[in-house]
Amino acid sequence: MNLRRSIIKRINKLLLFYRNKQRLKTKNIANIWCFLPYGDDFTGNIKATFESVKHDPNIIKIILADKATESLYKHLVNPSIILIEESNLLQKKNFLILSKASILITDQLTNAYEILKKITPLYIPVLNLWHGIPLKKMFYAVDKQSPFTEDEALRNHFISSSELDTQSMQKCFQVPLQNIHLTGLPRVDLLHSPTADLQQEYLILKEVTKDKKLLLFAPTWKSYPSKNYTFTPYDLQALSLFLQEENYILGVREHFLTEENSYFQQLQTIGAINLNNTEFPNIEPLLLHAKVLVTDYSSCHYDFLYLNKPSFSFAYDYEHYDKGFLYDFADVFQYPKSYTIQDLLQRIRKVESSTENTDIQQIYQRFYKYSDNQNTQRVINLIKNLTSNN
């Protein structure tokens, strides 16, 4: 612990020295953006944002990563993109470029972010794009503990999708309300205009599912994986019969933090396919191809809602879920939550036979202000505004 403090102290001194020195020489400091992706590659909001400026020679893009993966190396398509591993932060050349950065852009509260926010001057803004519209309570909304100090809260900015989403983000992160910007979510633009890699993943998925409809099962991450649902033999028999009768194939998309393949191992016996992050790094192709989504409390429900497709909550542990929820489920899901597999399948059958239709427009308007495919551009405009004031 003392060694880490000593390193951070050294980094602070060096960065302050280099930044002050370089700031006098650098005229275009507002054009150096540092991206901090979570995991092996860009996904969702940060992916759409990075891709929109990837080929812009007037913006220097620093990718700060836990590890320089093959997926991240493929982004080094021109001299305006620089990849730095977290372990190499102490190298002089990396100090020099980081000392010029005008903004940090991330989508999580990651380890790299925790380190970098301690070693950069407090006046550098941090824009957190987060990774979806929250349904579950987080941080301050759970335990009344803010993830930021008072100074950090002034420095951190977030984006939101609607007025209601703005209120929820402020409740969870406790930053000033003016630091939450209603731009819409860039990840939604990927559903309108998929990038080339997303299109390729979509074509691969169509090959895998062939002539069957895709029922996507995408549960959220939970801090207690031991309490994940255990499918009974009766559940598996009912699911298998449903899939055959309705011409579905079951695709399992587990959260990348969940114990590896814990659900797929249970469901592969009835022909389920594994749609994990390794084969399909992006969830957007899965959402575009799926006919029906089943989740418990994942925010991918909102993306499916945006696509005007039926989404169901299998809330087997609703009464015991420890963190709680930001909204009443009737305000979020177009269909009542299901506590059993049998009830869930019955509800899906009703939708299939068109005997249960719902008007989702009211729910949609609660969570989406924009539907113009310009969310990413609004975020880019926000970044330019934040950096011009730096």
C-alpha positions in Angstrom: 0.0 0.0 0.0 2.9 2.4 0.9 4.6 1.5 -2.3 1.5 2.3 -4.3 1.1 5.7 -2.6 4.8 6.4 -3.3 4.3 5.6 -7.0 1.1 7.7 -7.3 2.9 10.6 -5.6 5.8 10.3 -8.0 3.4 10.1 -10.9 1.6 13.2 -9.7 4.8 15.2 -9.6 6.0 14.1 -13.0 2.7 14.6 -14.7 2.3 18.1 -13.2 5.8 18.9 -14.4 5.4 17.6 -17.9 1.9 19.0 -18.3 2.9 22.5 -17.3 6.0 22.2 -19.6 4.1 20.9 -22.5 1.0 23.1 -22.1 3.2 26.1 -23.1 4.1 24.3 -26.3 0.8 22.7 -27.3 -1.8 24.9 -29.0 -4.3 22.1 -29.8 -4.6 20.5 -26.3 -8.4 20.4 -26.7 -7.9 17.8 -29.4 -6.3 15.1 -27.3 -8.8 12.7 -26.0 -8.1 9.7 -23.7 -10.4 6.7 -24.0 -10.6 4.1 -21.2 -12.5 1.1 -22.5 -13.6 -1.6 -20.0 -12.5 -5.1 -21.0 -10.7 -6.3 -24.2 -12.3 -3.8 -26.7 -14.7 -0.9 -27.2 -18.4 -1.8 -26.9 -21.7 0.2 -26.7 -21.5 3.9 -26.0 -17.8 4.3 -25.9 -17.5 2.2 -29.1 -19.9 4.4 -31.0 -18.1 7.5 -29.8 -14.6 6.3 -30.6 -15.6 5.0 -34.0 -17.1 8.4 -35.0 -13.7 10.2 -34.5 -11.4 7.2 -35.2 -10.3 8.5 -38.6 -10.3 12.2 -37.7 -6.6 13.3 -38.0 -7.4 16.5 -36.0 -8.2 14.6 -32.8 -5.4 12.6 -31.1 -7.0 9.5 -29.5 -5.2 7.8 -26.6 -6.5 4.3 -25.7 -5.5 3.5 -22.2 -6.1 -0.2 -21.6 -5.5 -2.7 -18.9 -3.8 -4.9 -21.5 -3.0 -4.3 -25.2 -5.2 -7.0 -26.7 -5.4 -8.0 -30.3 -8.9 -6.4 -30.5 -7.4 -3.1 -29.4 -4.4 -3.3 -31.7 -6.8 -3.4 -34.7 -7.8 0.2 -34.0 -4.3 1.5 -34.7 -5.3 2.5 -38.2 -3.5 5.9 -38.3 -1.0 8.0 -36.5 -3.7 9.9 -34.6 -4.4 6.8 -32.4 -2.0 5.8 -29.5 -2.4 2.7 -27.4 -1.0 2.8 -23.8 -1.0 -0.2 -21.4 -1.7 0.7 -17.8 1.5 -1.1 -16.8 3.5 1.4 -19.0 2.1 4.6 -17.5 5.5 5.4 -15.9 7.3 5.5 -19.2 8.4 9.0 -20.1 6.9 9.0 -23.6 3.5 8.0 -22.1 3.7 10.7 -19.4 4.4 13.3 -22.1 1.2 12.4 -24.1 -1.0 11.8 -21.1 0.1 15.2 -19.7 -1.5 16.8 -22.7 -4.8 15.0 -22.6 -7.8 17.4 -22.3 -10.5 14.8 -21.3 -10.9 11.3 -20.1 -13.7 9.2 -21.7 -14.8 6.0 -20.1 -17.9 3.8 -19.6 -17.3 2.2 -16.2 -15.7 2.9 -12.9 -12.7 0.7 -13.9 -9.4 0.1 -12.2 -7.6 2.1 -14.9 -10.0 4.9 -14.3 -9.4 4.8 -10.6 -5.6 5.1 -11.2 -5.8 7.7 -13.9 -8.2 10.0 -12.0 -5.6 10.2 -9.2 -2.7 11.1 -11.4 -4.2 13.7 -13.7 -4.8 17.3 -12.6 -8.3 18.0 -11.1 -9.3 20.4 -13.8 -9.3 17.7 -16.5 -13.0 16.7 -17.0 -14.0 13.0 -17.0 -16.9 12.0 -19.2 -18.5 8.7 -18.2 -20.7 7.4 -21.0 -21.8 4.5 -18.7 -23.1 1.3 -20.4 -26.8 1.6 -20.5 -29.9 3.0 -18.8 -29.9 1.6 -15.2 -32.7 -0.4 -13.9 -31.0 -1.7 -10.7 -30.0 0.7 -8.0 -26.3 1.5 -7.9 -23.8 3.2 -5.6 -25.4 6.0 -3.6 -28.9 4.7 -4.3 -28.0 1.5 -2.6 -25.9 2.4 0.4 -25.8 6.2 0.6 -22.1 6.1 -0.3 -21.0 8.3 -3.1 -18.4 6.8 -5.5 -16.7 10.2 -5.7 -15.2 12.8 -3.3 -16.6 16.3 -3.5 -13.8 17.4 -5.8 -14.2 14.4 -8.1 -17.9 14.9 -8.3 -17.3 18.4 -9.8 -14.9 16.9 -12.3 -17.1 14.0 -13.5 -19.8 14.3 -16.2 -22.3 11.7 -17.4 -24.7 11.4 -20.3 -28.4 10.4 -20.1 -31.2 9.2 -22.4 -34.2 11.1 -20.9 -35.2 13.4 -18.1 -36.1 10.4 -16.0 -32.8 8.8 -16.7 -31.1 12.1 -15.7 -32.7 11.9 -12.3 -31.7 8.3 -11.8 -28.1 8.9 -12.8 -27.9 11.8 -10.4 -29.4 9.7 -7.6 -26.8 7.0 -8.2 -23.6 9.0 -8.8 -24.3 12.2 -6.8 -22.6 14.6 -9.3 -24.1 18.0 -9.8 -27.2 17.9 -11.9 -25.7 20.2 -14.5 -22.9 17.6 -15.0 -25.5 15.1 -16.4 -26.0 15.9 -20.1 -29.1 14.7 -21.9 -27.5 13.7 -25.2 -29.1 10.3 -25.8 -27.0 7.1 -25.8 -24.5 6.5 -28.7 -25.1 2.8 -28.4 -28.6 3.3 -29.8 -27.1 4.7 -33.0 -25.4 1.4 -33.5 -28.8 -0.2 -33.8 -29.6 2.3 -36.6 -26.3 2.2 -38.4 -24.2 -0.9 -37.4 -20.5 -0.6 -38.0 -18.8 -3.2 -40.3 -17.8 -5.5 -37.5 -21.3 -5.5 -36.1 -22.7 -6.3 -39.6 -20.2 -9.2 -39.8 -21.3 -10.6 -36.4 -25.0 -10.3 -37.5 -24.3 -12.4 -40.6 -22.5 -15.0 -38.6 -25.4 -15.2 -36.2 -27.9 -15.6 -39.0 -25.8 -18.6 -40.2 -25.9 -20.1 -36.8 -29.6 -19.8 -36.2 -30.5 -20.7 -39.8 -34.3 -20.8 -40.3 -35.2 -20.6 -36.6 -36.3 -17.6 -34.6 -33.9 -16.5 -31.9 -35.0 -16.3 -28.3 -32.3 -14.4 -26.5 -31.7 -15.1 -22.9 -29.5 -12.3 -21.5 -29.4 -12.2 -17.6 -27.6 -9.4 -15.8 -24.5 -9.7 -13.6 -25.2 -10.4 -9.9 -22.8 -10.3 -7.0 -24.0 -13.6 -5.8 -23.7 -16.1 -8.7 -24.4 -19.0 -6.4 -28.0 -17.7 -6.4 -28.4 -17.9 -10.2 -31.4 -19.8 -11.2 -31.2 -23.6 -11.4 -33.4 -25.1 -14.1 -35.3 -28.1 -13.0 -35.9 -31.1 -15.3 -39.5 -30.0 -15.6 -38.3 -26.5 -16.7 -36.0 -28.0 -19.3 -38.7 -30.2 -20.7 -41.1 -27.3 -21.0 -38.5 -25.1 -22.6 -37.5 -27.8 -25.1 -41.2 -28.4 -26.1 -41.7 -24.6 -26.5 -38.7 -24.2 -28.7 -39.8 -27.1 -31.0 -43.4 -26.0 -31.3 -42.7 -22.3 -31.9 -39.6 -22.9 -34.1 -37.2 -21.0 -31.8 -33.5 -21.5 -31.0 -32.4 -20.5 -27.5 -29.3 -18.2 -27.4 -27.6 -17.7 -24.1 -25.8 -14.4 -23.6 -24.3 -14.3 -20.1 -22.7 -11.2 -18.6 -19.0 -11.3 -19.1 -18.4 -11.0 -15.3 -20.7 -14.0 -14.6 -19.1 -17.3 -13.7 -18.2 -18.8 -17.1 -21.1 -20.4 -18.9 -23.1 -21.2 -15.7 -26.4 -20.8 -17.6 -25.2 -22.3 -20.9 -24.0 -25.4 -19.1 -27.6 -26.0 -17.9 -29.3 -25.2 -21.2 -27.1 -26.8 -23.8 -28.8 -30.1 -23.2 -31.9 -28.7 -25.0 -30.0 -27.3 -27.9 -29.1 -23.8 -26.7 -26.3 -21.9 -28.4 -23.6 -20.0 -26.6 -23.6 -16.3 -27.6 -20.8 -15.3 -25.3 -18.5 -12.2 -25.6 -15.7 -14.2 -27.2 -17.7 -15.1 -30.3 -19.9 -12.1 -30.3 -18.2 -9.1 -28.6 -21.1 -6.8 -29.3 -24.7 -7.3 -28.1 -26.2 -5.2 -30.8 -26.3 -7.9 -33.5 -28.0 -10.2 -31.1 -30.6 -7.7 -30.3 -31.2 -6.9 -33.9 -31.6 -10.6 -34.9 -33.6 -11.8 -31.8 -37.3 -12.2 -32.0 -37.8 -12.2 -28.2 -35.7 -11.1 -25.3 -35.8 -12.8 -21.9 -33.7 -11.1 -19.1 -34.0 -10.7 -15.4 -32.9 -7.1 -14.8 -30.4 -6.3 -17.6 -30.4 -2.8 -19.1 -30.3 -4.5 -22.6 -34.1 -4.6 -22.1 -34.2 -0.8 -22.9 -32.4 -1.4 -26.2 -34.9 -4.1 -27.1 -37.7 -1.7 -26.1 -36.1 0.9 -28.5 -36.4 -1.7 -31.3 -40.1 -2.2 -30.5 -39.7 -5.9 -29.7 -41.2 -7.9 -26.9 -39.0 -8.2 -23.8 -39.8 -10.3 -20.7 -38.4 -10.2 -17.2 -37.8 -13.6 -15.6 -37.7 -12.3 -12.0 -37.3 -15.5 -10.1 -35.4 -13.7 -7.2 -37.3 -10.4 -7.3 -38.4 -10.5 -3.7 -34.8 -11.3 -2.5 -32.8 -9.1 -4.8 -30.5 -7.2 -2.5 -29.8 -4.0 -4.3 -33.4 -3.0 -5.3 -34.7 -1.2 -8.3 -34.9 2.4 -9.5 -38.4 2.0 -11.0 -41.6 0.1 -10.6 -41.5 -2.8 -13.2 -44.9 -1.7 -14.6 -43.1 1.5 -15.7 -40.3 -0.4 -17.4 -41.5 -3.7 -18.9 -44.5 -4.0 -21.3 -45.5 -7.3 -19.8 -45.8 -8.4 -16.1 -42.7 -10.1 -14.6 -42.7 -13.9 -14.4 -41.5 -15.9 -11.4 -41.6 -19.3 -13.0 -40.5 -20.8 -16.4 -44.1 -22.0 -17.0 -45.5 -18.5 -16.6 -42.8 -17.0 -18.7 -43.5 -19.4 -21.6 -47.2 -18.8 -21.4 -46.7 -15.1 -21.7 -44.4 -15.5 -24.7 -47.0 -17.8 -26.4 -49.7 -15.1 -25.9 -47.5 -12.6 -27.7 -46.8 -15.1 -30.5 -50.5 -15.7 -31.0 -51.2 -11.9 -30.8 -53.6 -12.4 -28.0 -51.6 -10.0 -25.7 -50.6 -6.7 -27.3 -49.3 -3.7 -25.4 -48.7 -0.1 -26.3 -45.1 0.5 -25.4 -45.1 4.2 -26.6 -45.6 5.5 -23.0 -42.7 3.4 -21.7 -40.5 4.4 -24.6 -41.1 8.1 -24.0 -40.0 7.7 -20.4 -36.6 6.5 -21.3 -35.8 7.9 -24.8 -36.0 11.6 -25.6 -34.3 11.2 -29.0 -34.9 8.8 -31.9 -33.0 10.7 -34.6 -29.7 8.7 -34.8 -27.8 11.7 -33.7 -26.9 10.7 -30.1 -23.2 10.1 -30.9 -22.9 13.5 -32.6 -24.4 15.2 -29.5 -21.8 13.4 -27.4 -19.0 14.6 -29.7 -20.4 18.2 -29.4 -20.4 17.8 -25.7 -16.8 16.6 -25.6 -15.7 19.6 -27.7 -17.6 21.9 -25.4 -16.0 20.4 -22.3 -12.5 20.5 -23.7 -12.9 24.1 -25.0 -13.7 25.2 -21.5 -10.6 23.3 -20.1 
